[in-house]
Amino acid sequence: MESPKHQIRAQYTAGTVTVYQAYRPEIGLPAARDGSFPAAWQRHRMTWIKPSFLWMMYRCGWGTKEGQETVLAVEISREGFEWALRNAMLSHYERDLHSDHTAWKRALKRTPARVQWDPERDLHLRPLPYRSLQLGLAGEASAGYADDWTVGITDVTPLAHRVHGLVRAGDLAAAAQLLPPEQPYPAPDGLLSHLTP
């Protein structure tokens, strides 16, 4: 069955959803150790979270890119995740969703969250024909993420390296078995209507 072009796929429980980020070790290691982001984490900057493990691998080069050597799985509350989506805007103008370009740009500056839909990736990090969510958090959303929504933080860099090693060895079946189990996220009706072109 063909996947919808715009759909959130994630690992989730009844109360949480797992998202991924990659940081330099000075931030990532203390965050995983303490279960919260350290003082060096810059909460005034927009932070981008990704529910797709493989899109994160594409972005951080399997945890090898400079400044992205520590890959984190951040378990956050579904309540916070859905609040961010309800209060988000697309990071680019879409004529079918926005009345005019000027109004969209003005509203974008005020919104605490932004959404981008980027091509999902396969185990070789090649683009797939459907999209993966990136959710940018700033201001109120960034503070909520760091202070209220985060339930746990795990360093999954070793997993990234294991999967990458299997891909490089050509054992895609074993690599796929190690991937986090991501399923279509049960978004409430209307949650994504302002975010899907």
MARDO-302485 format. One record per residue: residue in three letters; x, y, z of N, C-alpha, C, O in turn. Coordinates in steps of 0.2 Angstrom, whole numbers, plus 5000, padded with zeros to 4 digits. Example, Ala and Ser with C-alpha at 12.3 -4.5 7.8 and 13.67 -1.06 7.14 Angstrom:
MARDO-302485
ALA506649725039506249785039506649845039507149835042 SER506449895035506849955036506450005039506750065040 
This chain:
MARDO-302485
MET500449945000500050005000500450065000500950075004 GLU500350114996500750174995500650225001500050235004 SER501150255004501150295009500850365007501050385002 PRO500450395012500250465010500850515009501350505013 LYS500850565005501350605004501550645010502150645012 HIS501050665014501250705020500950665026500250665027 GLN501350635030501050595036501650585041502250575039 ILE501450595047501950585053502050515054501550485056 ARG502650485054502750425056503250425061503750465061 ALA503150395067503550405073503450335077502950295077 GLN503950335082503850285087503450325093503650375095 TYR502950295095502550325101502250275105502150215104 THR502050305111501650265116500950295117500850345113 ALA500550275122499950315123500050385125499650425124 GLY500650395128500750465131501350505128501350565129 THR501750465124502350505122502450485115502250445112 VAL502950525112503150515105503950535105504150575109 THR504350495101505050495101505250545095505050525089 VAL505650585096505950635091506750625092506950605097 TYR507050645087507750645086508150715085507850755082 GLN508650715088509150775087509850755087509950695090 ALA510350795085511050775085511350835087511250895085 TYR511850825092512250885095512950865095513150805095 ARG513350915097514050895099514050865105513550875109 PRO514550825107514550785113514550825120514250805124 GLU514750895120514750935126513950945128513850965133 ILE513550945123512850955124512450885125512050875129 GLY512550845120512250785119512350735125511850705128 LEU512950725127513150675132512850695139512550655142 PRO512950765141512550785148511850775147511450755152 ALA511550795141510750785141510550715142510050705145 ALA510950665139510750595139510850575147510450535149 ARG511350595150511550575156511050605161510850565166 ASP510850665161510450695166509650695164509250705168 GLY509550675158508850675156508550745154507950755154 SER508950795154508750865152509350895149509850875149 PHE509150955145509650985142510051035146509851065151 PRO510751035145511151075149511151145148510851165143 ALA511451185153511451255152511751285145511551335143 ALA512151245142512451265136511951255130512151285125 TRP511451225131510951215126510551285125510351315130 GLN510551315119510351375118509651385116509351375111 ARG509251395122508551395121508251455117507651455115 HIS508651505116508351565112508451545105508151585101 ARG508751495102508751475095508251425094508051385098 MET508051425087507551375085507851315085508451305083 THR507551265088507751195088507351145084506751155084 TRP507651105080507251065075507250995078507750965079 ILE506650965078506550895080506250855075505850875071 LYS506450795074506250745069506050685071506350645075 PRO505350655070505150595072505450535068505350475070 SER505750545063506050495058506750485060507250525059 PHE506950425062507650405063508050405057508650435057 LEU507850385051508250385045508350455043508850465040 TRP507850495043507950565041508450595046508850635043 MET508450585052508950605056509650585054510150615055 MET509750515052510350495050510550525044511150535043 TYR510150545039510250585033510550655035511050675033 ARG510250685040510450745042511150745046511550795045 CYS511250695050511850705054512450655051512950645054 GLY512250625045512750575043512950515047513550505048 TRP512450485050512550435055512950455061513250415064 GLY512850515063513250535069513950555067514350545072 THR514150565061514850585059514950655058515550675057 LYS514450695056514550765054514750805060514550785066 GLU515250855059515450895065514950925068514450955065 GLY514950925075514450965078513750915079513350945083 GLN513750855076513150815077513350745078513050695076 GLU513850735082514150675084513750635089513850575089 THR513350665093512950635098512250635096511950685095 VAL511950575094511250575092510750555098510950505101 LEU510250595099509850585104509150565102508850595097 ALA508850515106508150505105507850535111507950525117 VAL507350585110507050625115506350605115505950615111 GLU506150575121505450555122505050615125505250635130 ILE504550645121504150695124503450685124503150635121 SER503050725128502350705129501950725122502150765118 ARG501450675121501050685115500650755115500550785110 GLU500550775121500150835122500550895120500350935117 GLY501250895122501650945120501750945112501750995109 PHE501850885110502050875102501450905098501450945094 GLU500850885101500250905097500050985098499851015094 TRP500251015104500151085105500651125100500451165097 ALA501251095099501751125094501451125087501451175083 LEU501151065085500851065078500251105078500151135072 ARG499851115083499251155082499451235081499151275078 ASN500051245085500251315085500851325079501151375080 ALA500851285075501451285070501151315063500551315062 MET501651345059501451365052501951325048502551315050 LEU501751315041502251295037502851345036502751405036 SER503451325035504051365035504051395028504451445026 HIS503651375023503651405016502951425014502451395017 TYR502851475010502151495008501851445003502151414999 GLU501251435005500851385000500151424999499751445003 ARG500051434992499451474990498851444992498351484994 ASP498751374992498151344994497951345002497451335004 LEU498551365006498451365013498451435016498151455021 HIS498751485013498851555015498551605011498651605005 SER498151645014497751695010498251745006498051755000 ASP498751765008499251805004499951795008500051785013 HIS500451815003501151805005501351845011501751825016 THR501151905011501351955016501051935023501351945028 ALA500351915023500051895029500451835032500551825038 TRP500551785028500951725030501651745033501751715038 LYS501951785030502651805032502551835039503051825044 ARG502151885040502051915046501851865052502051875057 ALA501351825050501151775055501751725057501751705063 LEU502151705052502751665053503151685058503451655062 LYS503251755058503751785063503451775070503851775075 ARG502851775071502551765078502351695080502251685086 THR502451645076502251585078502751545081503351555080 PRO502651505087503151475090503451405087503851375090 ALA503151385082503351325079503251325071502851365069 ARG503751295068503751285061503751215058504051175062 VAL503451205053503451135050503751135043503651175039 GLN504151085042504451075035504350995034504350955038 TRP504150985027504050915025504650895020504650925015 ASP505050855022505650835018505550765016505350725020 PRO505850745010505850675008506150625013506650635016 GLU505750575015505950525019506550485016506650495010 ARG506850455020507450415017507450345018507150315023 ASP507850305014507850235015508550225018508850265021 LEU508750155019509350135023509950165019510450175023 HIS509950175013510450205010510450285010510850315007 LEU509950315013509850385014509650415007509750475007 ARG509350375003509150404997508350424998508050395002 PRO508150474994507450504995506950454993507050424988 LEU506450454997505850414995505250464993505350524994 PRO504750434990504250484987503750514991503350544989 TYR503850494998503450535003503850575008504450565008 ARG503450615012503850665016503850645023503450605026 SER504350675026504450665034504450735037504650785034 LEU504150735043504050795047504650815050505050785053 GLN504850885049505250915054504950975057504551015054 LEU504950975064504651025068505151075071505451055075 GLY505051135069505551185072505151225078504651245078 LEU505551225084505251255090505651315092506251315092 ALA505251365094505551435096505151465101504551445102 GLY505451505105505051545110504751495115505051455118 GLU504051505115503651465120503751395119503751355124 ALA503751375112503751305111504451275113504451215115 SER504951305112505651285114505651275121505951225124 ALA505451325125505451325132505051265135505251225139 GLY504451255131504051195133504351125132504351085136 TYR504651125126505051065125505551045130505650995132 ALA505951095132506551085136506251075144506551035147 ASP505751115146505551115153505051075155504951045160 ASP504551065150503951025152503750965148503550915151 TRP503950965142503750905137504150845138503950785137 THR504850855139505350805139505250755144505250775150 VAL505150695143505050635147505750595149505850575154 GLY506150595143506750555144507150565138506950585132 ILE507850565139508350575133508850515133509150495138 THR508850485127509350425127509850435121509650465116 ASP510450425122510950425117510950365113511050305115 VAL510750375107510650325102511250325097511150295091 THR511750355098512350355094512650285092512750265086 PRO512650245097512950175096512450135091512650095087 LEU511750145092511250115087511450145080511450105075 ALA511550205079511650235073512250205070512250185064 HIS512750195074513350165071513250095069513550075064 ARG512850055073512749985072512349975065512549935061 VAL511850015064511450015058511850035052511850005047 HIS512250085053512650105047513150055045513250045039 GLY513450025050513949965049513649915045513949885040 LEU513049895047512649845043512449865036512549825031 VAL512249925035512149955029512749945024512749925019 ARG513349975027513949965023514149895022514449885016 ALA513949855026514149785025513649745020513749685018 GLY513149785018512649755013512049715017511749685013 ASP512049715023511549675027510949715029510849735034 LEU510549735023510049775024509449745029509149785032 ALA509349685028508849655033509049655040508549675044 ALA509649645042509849655049509849725051509649745057 ALA509949775046509949845048509249865049509149905054 ALA508749845045508049865046507749835052507349865055 GLN508049775055507749745061507949795067507649795072 LEU508449835066508749875072508349945072508449975077 LEU508049955067507750025066507150035072506749985073 PRO507050095075506550105079505850085075505850105069 PRO505350055079504750045075504250105074503950125079 GLU504350135069503950195067503350175064503350145059 GLN502750205066502050195063501750255062501950315065 PRO501250255057500850325056500650345063500250315067 TYR500750415064500550445071499750455070499550485065 PRO499450435076498650445076498450515077498250535083 ALA498650565072498450635073497750645074497350615070 PRO497450685079496750695079496550735073496950765070 ASP495850725071495650765066495750835065495650865071 GLY495950855060496150925059496850955062496951015060 LEU497150905065497850935068498350955063498651005064 LEU498350925057498850945051498550975046498850995041 SER497850995046497551025040497851095038497851105032 HIS498151125043498451195041499251185039499551235038 LEU499451115039500151105038500251055032500851045031 THR499751035029499850985023499651025017499051025016 PRO500051035012499851075006499551025001499351044996 
